[in-house]
Amino acid sequence: MAPRTIASRLLARAGKPRRQLTVTPLARAASSSTSSPAPSSSTSSSSSWQPALPAGSSPAYDAALSFLSNHQSQTLSKLDKLRSQLDLSNPDPTLLRRISKLEVEAYANDPAIRREFKETGGKVDMGKTINRWLAEEKWKKEGGLDLLMQRVLQMNVVPDILPDVPPTAPLALSVGKSTIEPGSFQQPSSLSAPPTLTSQLFHHPSLPTTSSANPEALHTLLVIDPDAPKHETHSFAQRVHYLKTDIPLSVASGSTSLFDSGLGKEVLKWEPPAPEQGTPANRYIYLLFRQSDSSASSSICSRENFDLRAYLSENGLTSSDLVGINLVRAKWSLEEDEFINSVYVEQRGVEDGAPVFGKVPKAVRYGYPMSAKRQRIEEAREEVWEKAVAELQGLAGDVEALAEEQGEGSERIKA
């Protein structure tokens, strides 16, 4: 990839300035092959990368290493000049973007940097701009972003939940060692406990400074089921399965599970998925928003009839504050019926277990909500009605029997 092409694709990417100067394996390889001077580097590498060919065995290969080394050296020289102009106590955003652009340009084609990223599976220091750039490119090129957006649009998250979805970072779900694919079907019992949920930010939420090289920002995590049934209207509404606010995240927080009890302020505890019999596949949507101030509202006291758009409006948020999104689906099955009923009994306080959607429960037959006194009156009225109907049916049977007896008597007299 041509250096100019790389530069044109990397505009406006901010990052952390580098201070220590070391020599990269690329520079050493080029020096041994071509006797060109080794450039200084702001990123050291522990990669095991070595030149594929011995020096002098391929002039073209030696020339390629020399070109990469010289280009890196020239870029790093420009980078050093820009860094000397940077005031870390009050950094200039424009200058930081130019520094980030040059830093990525300097190391994007360094074989040692790329080898280290590949060998570690991307588990490298995300405080370095080049590593975040490589991770973002990997997420996009390997189809992670495309698959996510396909499922989000295909499953009508837009416009059912949000007017649009601009995720800027992956929100990864896993249970045990198994990664969950966005939009896949999961057994409700497999999510009886919160899954592992991580978010890798690719860009600093605020400008780095001397005291905060990797600045943090507070985030809100929501898990919503937009397909929770409403029996009184035979429709669906949003239900909150989890809510946590004030989660501090930075570019270096990628391995931290957002469900960790010591992270943020838990407003509503985890409630496992419990789709009712008779409902279509329920969507369980995981949403991560960057908060606009130091504290988000935690006044939610009910999980039912939630309105995400109203919640965002109350807290000064919009869909543009969405950092990450993921979703799974679940359906009722006979195998999962016992677990689903236990969720209704133990966590939702429904003594009779999960209702069947489409079969109107007695509690909502005459309107909802119903007071305890009204419910007793209606139950007594129904009991009296059923008793009266049974008595009438009995009288009707007696009348029919008497009519038959009279008919038989008339026939005997005629005979």
Summary of the structure (lengths in Angstrom):
residues: 415
radius of gyration: 32.8
end to end distance: 114.8
largest distance: 135.4
contacts: 1208
relative contact order: 0.10
helix: 40%
strand: 17%
